[in-house]
């Protein structure tokens, strides 16, 4: 489980994070396009999380279950907003909060991965599915790197730490999935992750006013890139 987690989650996330020093050297205006790319990518992931939240759990039509999912989504949003309020909105701290949010998503994914591994490696590690997973982990790492770059905190130790926070929960989730933890639990973590995306999206929208056309075009490109990567998972 740990080996799979390192290969398909930790390494790609760290690869995305490794862009932080280069991003820190860019002028703020030049980072507008990167902000747009990340915003578009995360917007697709937000929609994907919401879909998974609704569809993975058993009994999604039940009113109590819907309430639990809604509370989880709101909880993810409120908790991260509270952390920002208590700890400050400095970009380096936002990078930490967002890495925790990615970790919640990774935990949910791990439950699904662990369940799939019980069906056999061929089912869980289909080449196109692995490529899809790796691409979106790189994007998640890049989104954390953008916030690190804004705060001029881009050292390798911090990259390694945030990659661990963001990606290694997948290993814990895989162990839970391997022991047949219900899909409902995965849905709860997807809902928490969706709340964290809703919290962080405005951080990547703030630069739009500098170059609206470039930001919007980059946002569309980021959205389409992650959408195509997701389609690979279905092939």
C-alpha positions as CSV (number, residue, x, y, z in Angstrom):
1,X,0.0,0.0,0.0
2,X,2.8,2.4,1.0
3,X,4.7,1.7,-2.2
4,X,1.7,2.4,-4.4
5,X,1.0,5.6,-2.4
6,X,4.5,6.8,-2.9
7,X,4.5,6.0,-6.6
8,X,1.2,7.4,-7.6
9,X,0.6,10.2,-5.0
10,X,3.6,11.4,-3.1
11,X,6.1,11.6,-6.0
12,X,3.7,13.5,-8.4
13,X,2.7,15.8,-5.7
14,X,6.3,16.6,-4.8
15,X,7.0,17.1,-8.5
16,X,4.3,19.8,-8.6
17,X,5.6,21.4,-5.5
18,X,9.1,21.5,-7.0
19,X,7.9,24.3,-9.2
20,X,7.7,26.7,-6.2
21,X,11.3,28.2,-6.6
22,X,10.7,29.0,-10.3
23,X,7.3,30.5,-9.5
24,X,8.8,32.6,-6.8
25,X,11.2,34.2,-9.3
26,X,8.4,35.3,-11.6
27,X,6.9,38.7,-11.4
28,X,3.4,38.9,-9.9
29,X,1.9,39.9,-13.3
30,X,3.5,36.8,-14.9
31,X,2.0,34.6,-12.3
32,X,-1.5,35.6,-13.4
33,X,-1.6,32.9,-16.1
34,X,-0.5,30.3,-13.5
35,X,-3.2,31.5,-11.2
36,X,-5.7,31.1,-14.0
37,X,-4.5,27.6,-14.8
38,X,-4.7,26.5,-11.2
39,X,-8.2,28.1,-10.7
40,X,-9.5,26.3,-13.8
41,X,-8.0,23.0,-12.7
42,X,-9.4,23.3,-9.2
43,X,-12.8,24.3,-10.4
44,X,-13.0,21.0,-12.3
45,X,-11.8,19.1,-9.2
46,X,-14.4,20.9,-7.1
47,X,-17.2,19.7,-9.5
48,X,-15.7,16.2,-9.5
49,X,-15.5,16.1,-5.7
50,X,-19.2,17.2,-5.4
51,X,-20.2,14.4,-7.9
52,X,-18.2,11.8,-6.0
53,X,-19.6,13.0,-2.7
54,X,-23.1,12.5,-4.0
55,X,-22.6,9.2,-5.8
56,X,-20.1,7.1,-3.8
57,X,-22.1,6.8,-0.6
58,X,-24.8,4.2,0.0
59,X,-28.3,5.6,0.4
60,X,-27.5,9.0,-1.0
61,X,-31.3,9.7,-1.4
62,X,-31.8,9.5,2.4
63,X,-32.4,12.9,4.0
64,X,-30.1,12.3,7.0
65,X,-27.3,11.2,4.7
66,X,-27.7,14.2,2.5
67,X,-27.6,16.4,5.6
68,X,-24.4,14.6,6.7
69,X,-22.7,15.3,3.4
70,X,-23.9,19.0,3.4
71,X,-22.6,19.4,7.0
72,X,-19.2,17.8,5.9
73,X,-18.9,20.2,3.0
74,X,-19.8,23.2,5.2
75,X,-17.5,21.9,7.9
76,X,-14.6,21.8,5.5
77,X,-15.2,25.3,4.4
78,X,-15.8,26.7,7.9
79,X,-12.8,24.9,9.5
80,X,-10.3,26.2,6.9
81,X,-11.8,29.7,7.0
82,X,-11.4,29.5,10.8
83,X,-7.8,28.3,10.5
84,X,-7.1,31.3,8.2
85,X,-8.7,33.7,10.7
86,X,-6.7,32.3,13.6
87,X,-3.4,31.8,11.9
88,X,-3.5,34.6,9.4
89,X,-3.9,34.8,5.7
90,X,-0.2,34.9,4.8
91,X,0.4,32.9,1.6
92,X,2.8,30.5,3.2
93,X,0.2,29.6,5.8
94,X,-2.5,29.3,3.1
95,X,-0.2,26.8,1.5
96,X,-0.2,24.7,4.7
97,X,-4.0,24.9,5.1
98,X,-4.5,24.0,1.4
99,X,-2.0,21.0,1.7
100,X,-4.2,19.8,4.6
101,X,-7.3,20.1,2.3
102,X,-5.6,18.1,-0.4
103,X,-4.7,15.5,2.3
104,X,-8.5,15.1,3.0
105,X,-9.1,14.5,-0.6
106,X,-6.2,12.0,-0.8
107,X,-7.6,10.1,2.2
108,X,-10.9,9.7,0.3
109,X,-9.1,8.6,-2.8
110,X,-7.1,6.1,-0.8
111,X,-10.3,4.4,0.4
112,X,-11.3,3.9,-3.2
113,X,-7.7,2.8,-4.2
114,X,-7.6,0.3,-1.3
115,X,-10.9,-1.2,-2.3
116,X,-9.7,-1.5,-5.9
117,X,-6.5,-3.2,-4.8
118,X,-8.5,-5.9,-3.2
119,X,-9.9,-6.6,-6.7
120,X,-6.4,-7.2,-8.0
121,X,-3.5,-5.1,-9.2
122,X,-4.6,-5.2,-12.8
123,X,-7.9,-3.6,-11.9
124,X,-6.3,-1.0,-9.6
125,X,-3.3,-0.1,-11.7
126,X,-4.6,0.2,-15.2
127,X,-2.0,2.4,-17.1
128,X,-4.4,5.1,-18.2
129,X,-6.1,5.3,-14.8
130,X,-2.6,5.6,-13.1
131,X,-1.7,8.3,-15.6
132,X,-4.9,10.2,-14.9
133,X,-4.2,10.0,-11.2
134,X,-0.6,11.1,-11.5
135,X,-1.6,14.2,-13.6
136,X,-4.1,15.4,-11.2
137,X,-1.7,14.9,-8.2
138,X,0.9,17.0,-10.1
139,X,-1.7,19.7,-10.5
140,X,-2.6,19.6,-6.8
141,X,1.1,19.9,-5.9
142,X,1.4,22.9,-8.3
143,X,-1.5,24.6,-6.6
144,X,0.3,24.4,-3.3
145,X,3.5,25.6,-4.9
146,X,1.8,28.8,-6.2
147,X,0.9,29.7,-2.6
148,X,4.4,28.9,-1.4
149,X,5.9,31.1,-4.1
150,X,3.7,34.1,-3.1
151,X,5.1,33.8,0.4
152,X,8.7,33.3,-0.8
153,X,8.9,30.1,1.2
154,X,10.1,27.5,-1.3
155,X,12.8,25.5,0.4
156,X,13.1,21.7,-0.2
157,X,12.3,20.8,3.4
158,X,9.0,22.7,3.2
159,X,8.2,21.0,-0.1
160,X,8.8,17.6,1.4
161,X,6.7,18.4,4.4
162,X,3.7,19.7,2.4
163,X,3.9,16.8,0.0
164,X,3.7,14.5,2.9
165,X,0.7,16.3,4.4
166,X,-1.0,16.4,1.0
167,X,-0.3,12.9,-0.4
168,X,0.5,10.4,2.4
169,X,-3.0,10.3,3.8
170,X,-3.7,8.2,0.6
171,X,-1.8,5.4,2.2
172,X,-4.0,5.5,5.3
173,X,-7.1,5.6,3.1
174,X,-5.8,2.6,1.1
175,X,-5.5,0.6,4.3
176,X,-9.0,1.5,5.3
177,X,-10.3,0.7,1.9
178,X,-8.5,-2.7,1.9
179,X,-10.5,-3.7,5.0
180,X,-13.7,-2.8,3.3
181,X,-14.5,0.5,4.9
182,X,-17.8,1.7,3.5
183,X,-17.9,4.0,0.5
184,X,-20.0,6.4,2.7
185,X,-16.8,7.3,4.6
186,X,-15.1,8.1,1.3
187,X,-18.0,10.4,0.4
188,X,-17.6,12.3,3.8
189,X,-14.0,12.9,3.1
190,X,-14.7,14.0,-0.5
191,X,-17.3,16.4,0.9
192,X,-14.7,17.8,3.4
193,X,-12.2,18.1,0.5
194,X,-14.8,20.0,-1.6
195,X,-15.3,22.4,1.2
196,X,-11.5,23.0,1.3
197,X,-11.5,23.7,-2.5
198,X,-14.4,26.2,-2.0
199,X,-12.2,27.9,0.6
200,X,-9.1,28.1,-1.5
201,X,-10.5,29.0,-4.9
202,X,-10.8,32.8,-4.2
203,X,-7.0,32.8,-3.6
204,X,-6.4,32.0,-7.2
205,X,-9.1,34.4,-8.5
206,X,-7.7,37.5,-6.9
207,X,-5.2,38.2,-9.7
208,X,-7.8,38.1,-12.5
209,X,-8.2,41.9,-12.4
210,X,-4.6,42.4,-13.6
211,X,-5.0,40.6,-16.9
212,X,-8.6,39.3,-17.2
213,X,-8.3,37.9,-20.7
214,X,-5.1,36.0,-20.0
215,X,-6.4,34.7,-16.7
216,X,-9.7,33.5,-18.2
217,X,-8.0,31.8,-21.1
218,X,-5.6,30.1,-18.7
219,X,-8.5,29.1,-16.5
220,X,-10.3,27.4,-19.4
221,X,-7.1,25.6,-20.4
222,X,-6.6,24.4,-16.8
223,X,-10.2,23.2,-16.6
224,X,-9.9,21.3,-19.9
225,X,-6.5,19.8,-19.0
226,X,-7.9,18.2,-15.8
227,X,-11.1,17.2,-17.6
228,X,-9.1,15.3,-20.2
229,X,-7.0,13.7,-17.5
230,X,-10.2,12.6,-15.8
231,X,-11.5,11.1,-19.0
232,X,-8.3,8.9,-19.2
233,X,-9.5,7.3,-16.0
234,X,-12.6,6.1,-17.7
235,X,-10.8,4.5,-20.8
